[in-house]
Each structure stands twice: as structure tokens, then as C-alpha cells.
Amino acid sequence: MGALVMGRTRPVALLVALALAVLVACGDLTAPPASPDGVAHLQVVAHHDDDLLFMNPDVRDAVRSGHRLMTVFLTAGEAEEADANGYSATRQAGARAAYARMAGVPDEWDGSVLPLADGRTAERYSLKARPLVSLVFLNLPEDADSRAEGGRGALRRLWEDRRGWYAVDTLLPTGGQVSEPSRYTGNGLIRVLAKLMADFRPTVLRAQDDDPDPEYPYWQPWHDHPDHVMSARFAEAAARVYQQSPDRPRLTVIGYRDYNVESSPVNLPPGEQDDKIGHFAAYQRHDKLANGPGAYDRWPRRMYYRWSRGTSWVGRDADGRLHAFAARGAQLLGWRRAGDGWEATEPDRAGGPLAAGLAVGAGRGGLTVCGRRLDNGELTCRDDRGWTALGSPDPGGRRVGTPAVAAHRDGRLAVFVRDEGGGISRAEQDADGDWGPWSRLGGSDVRDGLSAVPGPDGAPEVYASTTKAVVHWTSKGWDAAFPAVPPAGPPVAVGGPDATTVVVPVAETGEIARTTRSGGSWSAPVRGPGPGGAGDPAAVSAAGRVAVVGRDAGGGVTTDATGSWAGIGGAVLDQPAAAVDGDGRVVALFVGADGRLHSATQTAPGGPFAPWRATD
């Protein structure tokens, strides 16, 4: 992050469209030795600690995976320091120290000049004991530096100017690899990043938050540090250019929330908090401004995705066959179960880019997949008849969330979303399968990530988390009797009309709590050990009990499906899902860093899991 200055920035116009038709030449200037499976992790961040504060423990797991990894720092992070070049050099040293600690090797690096597009250069450092790990420093002026050409806000002006009228020079950190500054326009920065991607060939791109939730009151009008927002927009613009070539590997883009995570509950288990704080401490020893209580203690205890994949992207059709889905830009990727394996279906275009969080429901129109459009904030669903636009409870609203779906007893579907007011809104199908208007259920402080299941009366009901509790609406309205649990993330409701169990990750503790409704009343929450890692757990009802699948502290999958927590391997990119197949067996799934669907299935109900299988 940049220097912690919590004042408001001057309002600037938002760029609502980007037009760039630039193809970059291919070379091999940035690629270290290749990983055997072609997996490569790329992080693009604004400042030297943004990845450590907001993307960990994901970056740590990527460092330890043995795959190629490169982190690109856009700015010099100099803020308003008198010795800008000297301070930037200390921040670079902090980043190198933290990555060496994450890798578990000495803090020793090979530095070099990295040639970039259009004759520009940058500093590159490769970890001696782990040469697949590299850091690249572009050293553009930080937002708070009034000495940059045009004054403060250099990265913002680069983003807003597409005619090349504004240009800015890079800094030269003390003792660095580069002796001459490079000059950048906005389009030039996109070309540089796209060329880096073309050479490095990432399969995963981690970026910051390109459109922060406006609920966060600081740094208006961006609601976050402007450099965070611009770094994400530049990274995503470059990724669009990079993906224009059909020979590029499948790219998964993951966005991370930044400053506003401090407004959400602590969602990392204690062990993960300690590990993350330890890595950040290696950085802090070099950065005199990144110290003290407050936000620097709150941020490392959390990690939130901007648009979480969630755990409801798997469903079962009328024939009992499982289907899984993933959003990649405007494409909906799909897989269907074939024996104990999976086969990929033809990608389907949704009409616009989709958020990662998808919801699957079985209704009159067959298996239905619903998602949120990132370009217009509207909800859209696809069933056997094709895509249907549901509009939005708040057209143009930036706070409208990702959907949850459940069916009425007669097969009509209902879709629920967090709305602009922080409550929940619902849209339902009529008897002909057409979608009706949005109606508001009410509520406030609802976090994104809802769970919906049929209730005792056969009508869908929905569960959500706030910063303080899990809340519940039935077809009759608000359920004030639902027991309060301090949530660390979204609840997962499993079961149906006869019995429902709600599984909730518990804030700060790493535990999970289970609450069951039987005979019309709810049991008191029962807490127990959680999976141990980041991300939200999935839950299913199988073999007469509720089984939970989650991510462990090593980035693998763990489950209590056999009666107690047991690791079943794998390497989760963000978080796993779970389903029950037609034979009553639990199936654990995740989308990997290779862009493929990975699954492991119980050999029998309640039994151990077979080895992981991957499907393109």
C-alpha cells in the first residue's frame, strides 16, 4: 500500500470504457525456466506491500507451489518522502525479504535490467535459491508524490489519458539496476504489461480491486487508494490484450479487496494470521512507515476476494448427473460428470463479463446457472432455453452482489442478491418460467455470499451474514428466532424442507459452527474445528450427516466427510466446492491454477477419497 494518508483525494472523472487495439510482439525476455505443467502465477500490484497485506496467504501458497511466479510492482512507493529514491529502495528490500521468508530460503537475489516494450526498462530480481520466483519493479510515481510531472495522482492521469498527452518518468531507486528513467503514457503501460504477460504466459493473474464497494467511506471518490484501483484496471486491460491471441494459456483472474477488508470480520484462522503477520514483519523491518497499531494489525488478519467464487457452482440435473461451472470473462465454462471423471462442455457466452460467484439451481427449465454481470451490474440466468436478463434491484448499483438460487416445490426458481441498500432482494419465476420483478426483503449490513434452500413450506428461504451475525428470511419474512453466530464469511445451508443445517465459519477463531432446524425450531450453534485455511467452506448432506469441505493451512483440500478432518490433497486456487453424486458419494472440486477442473470422489458413501482427477 502507499503511505497511510486517510484524507480524501480530489474527485476525478471515471473512465467507463477502454479502447485499445494494440498487439504486442512476442519474445522471451521475462520468462524464467518453465514449470513442468505450464502453471505460472502473476501478481500486479501498486505498492511493495499490497500483495503481502491483501493477497496472502494465496501468494504464499503460490510461492511454495514450485510453479513460476512473478510479482510486478507498478509504483516506486515513494509517497512524500524527501529521499524518494532511498525510501523506494528500502521498500524493494522489504518485498525481497518477505518473499524469501515465504519461500523459506535465504534473502539472496540476482538483480538485472529487464527490457520492456517500446524500449523501456525495469528492475528484475530472481531469488537465488528459487529462480522460478521473480520480482519486477517498474517504479512509476506513487499517487502522493507531488514532484511527479503534473503533481499528485500520476497513475490516475495515466489511466484517464488515452491520447498520449500525459506522460511521466519513472524513479531510480538508490542502488538499483536501472540507470536511466523510462517514460510512460497510459497506453504505454498497458503495452508493457501485455508484453510481460505474453513473455511470462501466466495461467493465474492476481490483481487488486478495480471497483471498490462504495460502502467504504475513505479515499473518495475511489473508496480505496487510487493506485490500488488503477493498478487493477491496468492489469485487467493488459490481460484483455494478452488473451486476444488464441495460443495463450487459459487465464484465471482473481481480484482482492484492499483497505475495506478492515470493515469485515477477521476471516483467517489464527495459524494463518500468525504466518501472514510473520511474512509482513519481514517487510516491515525495511519500511519505516509500515508500522504501528491499527490498520497494519487489522489488514493481515483478513483476506477477501472482490468477487468470491463461492461454493454453489456445482449442481445436479434431473438425471442425477453433476455439472460444474466457472466464469471466465464473458464465457461460461462448463463440465459434466462422466463416470468418475468429467468432460468439458462447449463454452457459452453470457453477453458480458461475469463475476466469479455463480449459483446453480434445478428448476422447470432444467439446470439453471445464474451470475452477476460486471459491466452493468445486472443478474443473468441460463437454462435450457438460453440466457435471460433479470435486470437488477438497483440498476447501475455497484453494491449489488452475486446470486443465490433455490427452487419452489413446484420447480419455480427464486434468485436472491444483496442489494444496494445492504439488504436482500428477490426475483421469482412464474408458472410459465418467466421472471418477475425484483422485490425487497429488507435487512441491512448484509455481506455478499448468500445461501438459499427450500424451506419447510416448500418455498425458498435465504441465509446471509452481516458483520455481526447470520440472518435468515423465510417465505413469511424475517426469522428473528435464528440463533446468532459471529460469522467469518458466508453461511452455507444444506438439506431441505424436512431438516436444514447451516454451517458458518466463525470470526477470528478458525472454527465452524453448525445450527440445525428440526421440528420447527433451531438448535443452539455447535462449534468445532474448522478446515484450517483461507476461503469459505462448502457443505453437503450425505450418508446421513453434513459433510464440510474446505481449504487447509497448506493450500490443499480437507474434509470431515469420513467423520473427522482429513486432508485429501490437491492445490486449491481460491476455495473448493462440494456435491453429492447419484450414488450418495461426496465429490470435492476446485478450479486449479492450470484452469482445469479437479475433483476427488469418495470410493463409497462415508469412505475415503480416490486420487484427484483433472479435466480440461
C-alpha positions, 0 to 999 in steps of 0.5 A: 500500500502507499503511505497511510494518508486517510484524507480524501483525494480530489474527485476525478472523472471515471473512465467507463470504457477502454479502447485499445487495439494494440498487439504486442510482439512476442519474445522471451525476455521475462520468462524464467525456466518453465514449470513442468505443467505450464502453471505460472502465477502473476501478481500486479500490484501498486505498492511493495506491500499490497500483495503481502497485506491483501493477497496472502496467504494465496501468494504464499501458497503460490510461492511454495507451489514450485510453479513460476511466479512473478510479482510486478510492482507498478509504483516506486512507493515513494509517497512524500518522502524527501529521499524518494529514491532511498525510501523506494529502495528500502521498500524493494528490500522489504518485498525481497525479504518477505518473499524469501521468508515465504519461500523459506530460503535465504534473502539472496537475489540476482538483480538485472535490467529487464527490457520492456516494450517500446524500449523501456526498462525495469528492475528484475530480481530472481531469488537465488535459491528459487529462480522460478520466483521473480520480482519486477519493479517498474517504479512509476510515481506513487499517487502522493508524490507531488514532484511527479510531472503534473503533481499528485495522482500520476497513475490516475492521469495515466489511466484517464489519458488515452491520447498520449498527452500525459506522460511521466518518468519513472524513479531510480531507486538508490542502488538499483539496476536501472540507470536511466528513467523510462517514460510512460503514457497510459497506453504505454503501460498497458503495452508493457504489461501485455508484453510481460504477460505474453513473455511470462504466459501466466495461467493465474493473474492476481490483481487488486480491486478495480471497483471498490464497494462504495460502502467504504467511506475513505479515499473518495471518490475511489473508496480505496487508494487510487493506485490500488484501483488503477493498478487493477484496471491496468492489469485487467486491460493488459490481460484483455490484450494478452488473451486476444491471441488464441495460443495463450494459456487459459487465464484465471483472474482473481481480484482482492479487496484492499483497505475495506477488508478492515470493515469485515470480520477477521476471516483467517484462522489464527495459524494463518494470521500468525504466518501472514503477520510473520511474512509482513514483519519481514517487510516491515523491518525495511519500511519505516512507515509500515508500522504501528497499531491499527490498520497494519494489525487489522489488514493481515488478519483478513483476506477477501476476494472482490468477487468470491467464487463461492461454493454453489457452482456445482449442481445436479440435473434431473438425471442425477448427473453433476455439472460444474461451472466457472466464469471466465470473462464473458464465457461460461465454462462448463463440465459434466460428470462422466463416470468418475471423471468429467468432460468439458462442455462447449463454452457459452457466452453470457453477453458480458463479463461475469463475476466469479460467484455463480449459483446453480439451481434445478428448476422447470427449465432444467439446470439453471446457472445464474451470475452477476454481470460486471459491466452493468451490474445486472443478474443473468440466468441460463437454462435450457432455453438460453440466457435471460436478463433479470435486470437488477434491484438497483440498476447501475448499483455497484453494491449489488452482489452475486446470486443465490438460487433455490427452487419452489416445490413446484420447480419455480426458481427464486434468485436472491442478491444483496442489494444496494441498500445492504439488504436482500432482494428477490426475483421469482419465476412464474408458472410459465418460467418467466421472471418477475420483478425484483422485490425487497426483503429488507435487512441491512449490513448484509455481506455478499455470499448468500445461501438459499434452500427450500424451506419447510413450506416448500418455498425458498428461504435465504441465509446471509451474514452481516458483520455481526451475525447470520440472518435468515428470511423465510417465505413469511419474512424475517426469522428473528428466532435464528440463533446468532453466530459471529460469522467469518464469511458466508453461511452455507445451508444444506438439506431441505424442507424436512431438516436444514443445517447451516454451517458458518465459519466463525470470526477470528477463531478458525472454527465452524459452527453448525445450527440445525432446524428440526421440528420447527425450531433451531438448535443452539450453534455447535462449534468445532474445528474448522478446515484450517485455511483461507476461503469459505467452506462448502457443505453437503448432506450425505450418508446421513450427516453434513459433510464440510469441505474446505481449504487447509493451512497448506493450500490443499483440500480437507474434509470431515466427510469420513467423520473427522478432518482429513486432508485429501490433497490437491492445490486449491486456487481460491476455495473448493466446492462440494456435491453429492453424486447419484450414488450418495458419494461426496465429490470435492472440486476446485478450479486449479491454477492450470484452469482445469477442473479437479475433483476427488470422489469418495470410493463409497458413501462415508469412505475415503477419497480416490486420487484427484482427477483433472479435466480440461 
